[in-house]
């Protein structure tokens, strides 16, 4: 018996793949591990916690390891993610001022 995705799951997977492809250069410039782009669930885990808490990560990556320049690229990526239509939540990985800025823009 094989597993079949629903049309909604297929559409969501394609949308995520398109987001990752469109932002590949920025994902690399931000210094994020490839695990960050593995799925929306991985990305959300990183955004919520600043590290992977729900997914095994042999690198033990944390957002606090980013340089200032990498963090700036990361915050741009987070904004692009929500602009792409993904449901807004307060990203715990961001500094308070960045959370507030995005909250003002997206939390409705």
LINVEN-V120003 format. One record per residue. N is the residue number from 1. RES is the residue in three letters. OMEGA is omega in degrees with one decimal (* if undefined). Layout:
[[N RES OMEGA] [N RES OMEGA]]
This chain:
[[1 UNK -178.7] [2 UNK 179.6] [3 UNK 177.8] [4 UNK 177.6] [5 UNK 174.0] [6 UNK 176.7] [7 UNK 178.9] [8 UNK 178.4] [9 UNK 178.1] [10 UNK 178.2] [11 UNK 179.9] [12 UNK 179.3] [13 UNK 177.7] [14 UNK 179.1] [15 UNK 178.6] [16 UNK 178.9] [17 UNK 178.2] [18 UNK 178.1] [19 UNK -179.7] [20 UNK 180.0] [21 UNK -178.7] [22 UNK -175.3] [23 UNK -176.6] [24 UNK -179.3] [25 UNK 179.7] [26 UNK 176.0] [27 UNK 178.3] [28 UNK -179.1] [29 UNK 179.2] [30 UNK 179.2] [31 UNK -178.2] [32 UNK 176.0] [33 UNK -179.8] [34 UNK 178.9] [35 UNK -178.4] [36 UNK -177.0] [37 UNK -176.8] [38 UNK 179.3] [39 UNK 174.9] [40 UNK -179.2] [41 UNK 177.0] [42 UNK -179.5] [43 UNK 179.8] [44 UNK 177.3] [45 UNK 178.8] [46 UNK -179.8] [47 UNK -177.5] [48 UNK -168.4] [49 UNK -177.0] [50 UNK 178.0] [51 UNK 179.3] [52 UNK 178.9] [53 UNK -176.9] [54 UNK -177.7] [55 UNK 179.0] [56 UNK -179.0] [57 UNK -177.7] [58 UNK -179.3] [59 UNK -178.3] [60 UNK -176.9] [61 UNK 172.8] [62 UNK 179.7] [63 UNK -179.4] [64 UNK 178.4] [65 UNK -176.6] [66 UNK 171.4] [67 UNK 177.5] [68 UNK 179.1] [69 UNK 178.1] [70 UNK 178.8] [71 UNK 178.5] [72 UNK 177.4] [73 UNK 179.1] [74 UNK -180.0] [75 UNK 175.1] [76 UNK 177.5] [77 UNK 179.5] [78 UNK 178.1] [79 UNK 178.1] [80 UNK 179.2] [81 UNK 179.9] [82 UNK 175.5] [83 UNK 179.2] [84 UNK 175.3] [85 UNK 176.8] [86 UNK -174.5] [87 UNK -177.9] [88 UNK 168.1] [89 UNK 179.6] [90 UNK -178.3] [91 UNK -178.8] [92 UNK 179.3] [93 UNK -176.4] [94 UNK 174.1] [95 UNK -176.3] [96 UNK -177.2] [97 UNK 177.2] [98 UNK 174.7] [99 UNK -178.8] [100 UNK 179.5] [101 UNK 179.7] [102 UNK 178.2] [103 UNK 178.0] [104 UNK -176.8] [105 UNK -169.8] [106 UNK -175.3] [107 UNK -175.7] [108 UNK *]]
